[in-house]
Amino acid sequence: MEGEFTNFCKHYYELQLQLEQVEARFKTLLKNAPPYTGQTCVAELDAIISYNRRVQKARDTSLECAAAKERTGHIIKQILAYFEIPPHTMLTCEIPGQYELTIWDDELWLNCIKTKQLAPLEESGNIISIPLIGKRYDSVDEEES
């Protein structure tokens, strides 16, 4: 069982990874957006509008993820302040059976890096593990691009 602070650290790290993914997807979609170059066919304009909607959805997903990461980071900073942990103090956080993190506040940013990949926990008849796979955004959008 993981503790509350451990869960916040894990959540912050996972949001950090997710934010990298969704920002990369948004940038790719934006870069590949078809421009309006004087098309007069409504079907071509519909295609541009549809693509732009996907870009907007990807941007919104990125902004939501960034906001969630910021909220979680704020909670972590409050915990650090509560315990009067000075800036630049590196804390280690072990997520059993997954990885080890190092997290610290350098007064400007909250930093979180994975320092070690841990061996998976042994299977037990009393524990049910449900692996989560997939991406946050719809796979339908990915197929259309």
trRosetta pair geometry for C-beta under 8 A, 3 or more apart (Angstrom, degrees):
i j d omega theta_ij theta_ji phi_ij phi_ji
2 6 4.4 -127 -176 96 101 130
2 7 5.4 126 117 -60 121 83
2 10 7.1 -7 178 -9 160 144
2 95 7.0 -1 -102 -129 138 66
2 96 7.0 -151 -72 11 93 102
3 6 4.6 95 56 10 77 108
3 7 6.9 -138 97 -9 39 88
4 7 5.7 -55 -151 33 29 112
4 8 6.7 28 152 -17 63 103
5 8 5.6 -51 -151 34 36 112
5 9 6.4 36 151 -18 66 104
5 76 7.8 102 -152 -122 80 76
5 79 5.8 152 -113 -178 106 160
5 93 7.7 -130 126 -115 89 121
6 9 5.7 -56 -150 37 32 111
6 10 6.2 31 152 -18 66 107
6 93 5.6 162 -126 -162 73 105
6 94 7.6 -34 -134 64 123 50
6 95 6.9 152 176 -89 106 68
7 10 5.6 -53 -143 38 32 111
7 11 6.1 33 156 -20 66 108
8 11 5.7 -54 -144 38 29 112
8 12 6.2 33 155 -23 64 106
8 72 6.0 173 -162 -166 82 92
8 75 5.7 -126 -141 104 137 120
8 76 5.4 171 139 -76 125 88
8 79 7.1 144 67 -8 160 149
9 12 5.7 -53 -148 34 29 113
9 13 6.5 28 154 -17 63 106
9 76 6.8 103 -81 -112 65 127
9 91 7.9 -119 -101 103 144 118
9 93 4.3 -77 114 -169 160 175
9 101 5.7 175 156 79 117 147
9 103 5.3 -123 -135 -26 112 154
9 112 6.8 174 -162 -129 79 129
10 13 5.9 -57 -151 37 30 110
10 14 6.3 25 155 -14 66 109
10 93 7.3 -144 -52 140 73 130
10 95 5.1 105 -100 -93 119 127
10 101 7.4 -168 -86 -10 55 145
11 14 5.8 -57 -145 41 30 108
11 15 6.2 31 155 -19 65 107
11 72 5.4 -140 109 -137 110 147
12 15 5.8 -56 -148 37 28 111
12 16 6.4 36 150 -26 62 104
12 69 6.6 94 -145 -148 65 73
12 72 4.7 -170 -84 127 82 125
12 73 6.0 108 -130 -74 121 68
12 76 6.1 -2 -56 -36 152 145
12 103 7.4 74 82 -118 140 136
12 110 7.2 -71 -172 125 144 131
12 112 5.5 145 116 -33 113 167
13 16 5.5 -51 -152 29 32 117
13 17 6.7 29 152 -14 64 102
13 101 5.5 -115 -67 -106 148 143
13 103 7.9 -105 -60 -78 102 112
13 112 5.0 -130 -85 142 82 132
13 114 6.8 100 -162 -62 136 88
14 17 5.7 -51 -150 37 36 110
14 18 6.2 35 151 -18 66 108
15 18 5.4 -54 -141 42 34 112
15 19 6.0 40 156 -26 67 104
15 65 6.3 172 -162 -174 87 84
15 68 5.6 -146 -131 107 137 102
15 69 4.1 177 135 -88 129 87
15 72 6.1 146 14 31 154 148
16 19 5.8 -51 -146 32 26 112
16 20 6.8 30 152 -20 59 102
16 69 6.3 113 -70 -132 57 131
16 112 6.1 -169 -24 72 157 117
17 20 5.8 -52 -156 30 33 113
17 21 6.7 31 149 -17 64 105
18 21 5.6 -56 -154 36 36 113
18 22 6.2 22 157 -11 71 108
18 65 5.5 -139 116 -149 106 133
18 136 5.9 67 -157 -25 118 137
19 22 6.1 -57 -138 42 31 101
19 23 5.9 29 162 -17 66 111
19 62 7.1 89 -149 -150 70 70
19 65 4.7 175 -92 132 76 120
19 66 5.9 99 -130 -78 124 65
19 69 5.6 -20 -48 -37 141 149
20 23 6.1 -59 -143 40 23 108
20 24 6.3 24 158 -20 61 110
21 24 5.9 -61 -151 35 26 109
21 25 6.4 23 154 -17 64 107
21 135 6.8 -148 155 -142 145 109
21 136 7.5 131 93 19 129 107
22 25 5.5 -50 -146 36 35 114
22 26 6.3 40 153 -21 65 104
22 58 6.9 -179 -173 -167 82 76
22 61 5.1 -130 -159 120 134 106
22 62 4.6 -176 127 -88 108 71
22 65 5.3 130 43 9 149 156
22 136 6.5 -36 -70 61 118 129
22 137 6.7 135 -112 -34 94 118
23 26 5.6 -51 -146 36 33 113
23 27 6.3 32 155 -18 65 106
23 62 5.1 103 -83 -135 63 123
24 27 5.8 -55 -146 38 30 110
24 28 6.3 31 154 -20 64 107
25 28 5.7 -56 -148 36 30 112
25 29 6.3 28 156 -16 65 107
25 58 5.5 -134 117 -150 99 125
25 62 7.9 -165 63 -66 91 108
25 137 6.7 -154 122 14 169 156
26 29 5.9 -57 -147 39 29 109
26 30 6.1 27 156 -18 65 110
26 55 7.2 93 -152 -158 70 65
26 58 4.1 171 -96 137 75 109
26 59 5.4 110 -142 -79 128 55
26 61 7.5 -169 -65 64 112 96
26 62 4.8 -35 -30 -38 150 143
27 30 5.7 -55 -143 39 29 112
27 31 6.1 31 157 -22 64 108
28 31 5.8 -55 -145 35 27 111
28 32 6.3 6 161 -1 63 114
29 32 6.2 -72 -145 49 26 98
29 33 6.7 54 151 -60 63 86
29 51 7.8 -176 -173 -180 95 85
29 54 6.1 -133 -157 120 139 100
29 55 4.8 -177 131 -101 117 75
29 58 5.1 126 32 25 152 162
29 145 6.7 -88 -103 -117 88 137
30 33 5.7 -23 -156 -20 33 117
30 55 5.5 106 -82 -146 66 119
30 58 7.9 -138 -38 84 86 131
30 59 7.9 78 -65 -66 117 104
32 145 7.4 87 91 -167 146 106
33 51 5.9 150 -136 134 73 120
33 52 6.6 66 -147 -87 122 70
33 55 5.7 4 -87 -64 122 148
34 47 6.9 7 49 120 153 102
34 48 5.3 -111 84 -105 109 83
34 51 5.9 89 20 53 97 162
35 48 8.0 -9 138 -129 9 124
36 39 6.5 -106 -149 20 69 97
36 45 7.6 38 -116 -115 106 80
36 48 6.0 78 -75 -163 83 165
39 44 4.2 -117 180 105 147 136
39 45 5.9 -177 97 -59 120 77
39 48 7.4 165 40 -22 145 136
41 44 4.3 78 77 5 101 107
41 45 7.0 -177 93 -7 53 84
42 45 5.4 -56 -149 39 38 112
42 46 6.2 46 150 -26 69 101
43 46 5.5 -47 -148 31 33 117
43 47 6.7 37 151 -22 62 101
44 47 5.6 -49 -153 31 35 114
44 48 6.7 35 149 -17 64 102
45 48 5.6 -51 -150 35 37 112
45 49 6.3 38 151 -19 67 105
46 49 5.6 -54 -146 38 32 112
46 50 6.1 34 154 -22 66 107
47 50 5.7 -51 -144 35 29 113
47 51 6.4 28 156 -17 62 106
48 51 5.9 -56 -149 38 29 110
48 52 6.2 29 153 -20 64 108
49 52 5.7 -57 -147 37 30 112
49 53 6.5 37 152 -25 64 102
50 53 5.7 -50 -154 28 31 115
50 54 7.0 31 148 -16 62 101
51 54 5.6 -53 -157 33 38 113
51 55 6.6 39 146 -20 67 102
52 55 5.3 -48 -149 34 39 115
52 56 6.4 41 151 -20 67 102
53 56 5.6 -52 -149 36 33 112
53 57 6.3 35 151 -21 65 104
54 57 5.6 -51 -145 36 33 113
54 58 6.4 34 154 -18 64 105
54 141 5.8 152 -141 -149 112 110
54 144 7.2 -147 -93 90 153 130
54 145 7.3 -180 150 -75 156 100
55 58 5.8 -55 -150 37 31 111
55 59 6.4 33 150 -20 64 105
56 59 5.5 -52 -147 35 33 113
56 60 6.3 34 153 -20 65 104
57 60 5.7 -51 -147 36 31 112
57 61 6.4 35 152 -20 63 105
57 137 8.0 115 133 -139 106 114
57 141 7.3 -136 93 -108 137 150
58 61 5.6 -51 -148 35 32 114
58 62 6.4 35 151 -20 63 105
58 137 7.1 11 -108 -111 76 151
58 141 7.8 168 -66 160 98 150
59 62 5.6 -56 -151 36 31 114
59 63 6.4 30 152 -18 66 106
60 63 5.7 -54 -146 37 32 110
60 64 6.3 34 154 -20 65 106
61 64 5.8 -53 -147 36 29 112
61 65 6.3 29 155 -18 63 108
61 136 6.8 149 -170 115 123 119
61 137 5.8 14 -142 -83 170 105
62 65 5.8 -56 -147 37 28 110
62 66 6.3 29 154 -19 64 107
63 66 5.6 -53 -145 37 31 112
63 67 6.3 32 155 -20 64 106
64 67 5.8 -55 -149 36 29 111
64 68 6.4 29 153 -18 64 106
65 68 5.7 -53 -148 36 32 111
65 69 6.4 33 153 -19 64 105
65 136 7.4 111 -81 96 124 172
66 69 5.7 -54 -148 37 31 112
66 70 6.3 33 152 -21 64 106
67 70 5.6 -52 -147 36 32 113
67 71 6.4 34 153 -20 65 103
68 71 5.7 -51 -147 34 32 112
68 72 6.4 29 155 -15 64 107
69 72 5.9 -57 -148 40 30 109
69 73 6.1 32 153 -20 65 109
70 73 5.6 -54 -145 38 30 113
70 74 6.4 35 154 -24 63 103
71 74 5.7 -53 -152 31 30 114
71 75 6.8 31 151 -18 63 102
72 75 5.7 -51 -153 32 36 112
72 76 6.5 36 149 -18 66 104
73 76 5.6 -53 -149 36 35 112
73 77 6.3 36 152 -19 67 104
73 110 4.5 179 -152 35 108 149
74 77 5.7 -52 -147 36 32 111
74 78 6.5 37 151 -22 63 103
75 78 5.6 -52 -152 32 33 114
75 79 6.6 34 150 -19 64 102
76 79 5.7 -52 -152 34 34 111
76 80 6.5 35 150 -18 66 104
76 103 7.1 -87 -175 162 142 142
76 105 7.9 171 122 -64 102 113
76 110 6.1 100 85 -149 130 149
77 80 5.5 -51 -147 37 35 114
77 81 6.3 36 152 -19 66 105
77 105 6.0 104 -111 -102 86 145
77 110 6.3 -109 -61 -76 98 125
78 81 5.6 -54 -147 38 31 111
78 82 6.3 39 151 -27 64 103
79 82 5.5 -48 -147 30 32 116
79 83 6.6 13 159 -1 64 106
80 83 6.4 -68 -151 48 28 97
80 85 4.5 -86 -160 55 79 113
80 105 5.7 142 115 -3 173 138
81 84 7.1 24 -174 -82 36 41
81 85 7.8 -80 -60 37 21 75
85 89 5.1 -122 174 62 96 145
85 91 7.3 -1 -170 -55 156 122
85 105 7.9 109 102 29 105 115
86 89 5.4 105 68 -29 70 117
87 104 7.7 89 -171 170 53 92
87 105 5.3 -90 -123 100 74 87
87 106 5.9 91 -179 -139 107 25
87 107 4.6 7 -128 -50 156 86
88 104 6.1 35 -145 173 23 130
88 105 7.6 -76 -34 80 34 54
88 106 5.8 62 -78 -111 73 69
88 107 8.0 -16 -36 -18 84 91
89 104 6.1 -177 77 -130 39 102
89 105 7.9 6 44 39 75 79
90 102 5.2 -4 -172 -173 108 109
90 103 7.5 142 -155 68 59 31
90 104 4.6 -52 -97 -60 58 128
91 102 7.0 151 76 -156 42 56
91 103 5.3 -28 65 64 96 83
91 104 6.5 152 12 -76 74 69
92 100 6.3 -6 -171 180 101 106
92 101 7.1 152 -158 83 51 50
92 102 5.6 -29 -99 -98 65 71
92 115 7.3 -63 -127 36 97 146
93 100 7.0 155 81 -163 47 59
93 101 4.4 -16 62 62 101 100
93 102 7.5 172 18 -85 80 23
93 103 6.0 19 -4 2 126 114
94 100 4.9 -22 -104 -109 71 85
94 101 7.8 -168 -76 22 27 69
94 118 7.2 79 -159 -57 95 149
95 98 4.2 -36 108 59 110 117
95 99 5.5 19 50 55 110 63
95 100 7.2 -163 22 -84 71 34
95 101 7.0 54 -15 -11 102 103
95 118 7.5 -170 76 23 69 134
96 118 7.3 -104 -159 109 29 158
96 121 6.1 39 149 -64 97 123
97 118 6.1 -145 -142 105 8 119
97 119 7.4 -56 -132 102 54 48
97 120 5.0 39 -165 -151 94 46
97 121 3.5 -54 -87 -22 129 92
98 117 7.9 -78 157 -151 43 61
98 118 5.9 41 67 49 24 108
98 120 7.9 44 -75 -104 45 62
99 114 5.0 -26 167 -148 141 112
99 115 7.9 138 171 48 93 53
99 116 6.3 162 -161 88 68 54
99 117 5.4 -37 -105 -112 89 46
99 118 5.7 -165 -89 5 25 90
100 114 7.1 111 74 -162 48 65
100 115 5.2 -56 99 64 97 94
100 116 4.1 17 38 52 115 101
100 118 6.3 102 -30 -46 85 108
101 112 5.9 -5 -173 -169 122 90
101 113 6.9 153 -154 80 71 35
101 114 5.8 -49 -98 -102 70 51
101 115 6.6 130 -135 7 17 90
102 112 7.4 172 85 -146 47 46
102 113 5.5 -10 56 60 92 86
102 115 4.9 66 -16 -38 105 129
103 110 7.1 3 -171 177 97 91
103 111 6.8 169 -150 91 49 58
103 112 4.6 0 -106 -104 89 83
104 110 7.8 -179 95 -155 32 55
104 111 5.4 -9 62 59 76 102
105 109 7.6 -166 -148 97 56 38
105 110 5.3 -26 -101 -105 78 70
105 111 7.4 175 -91 17 26 76
106 109 5.8 6 49 54 100 75
106 111 6.3 39 -10 -11 108 119
114 117 7.3 42 159 -67 122 67
121 124 7.9 -43 140 -10 109 101
121 127 7.9 -37 114 99 133 160
123 127 7.5 -153 -161 69 50 103
123 129 7.5 -99 -116 5 81 127
124 127 4.4 62 65 18 104 104
134 139 7.4 -85 -149 -49 100 114
135 139 7.1 123 45 -73 106 79
135 142 7.7 89 53 -46 146 141
137 141 5.9 -63 154 50 112 135
137 142 7.3 121 104 -44 110 98
138 141 4.9 98 76 -2 93 98
138 142 7.5 -160 105 -4 57 85
139 142 5.2 -49 -155 34 49 118
139 143 6.5 51 149 -22 72 100
140 143 5.9 -55 -154 33 33 110
140 144 6.7 31 151 -21 64 107
141 144 5.8 -59 -153 33 34 112
141 145 6.8 34 155 -26 66 104
142 145 6.2 -55 -155 24 32 111
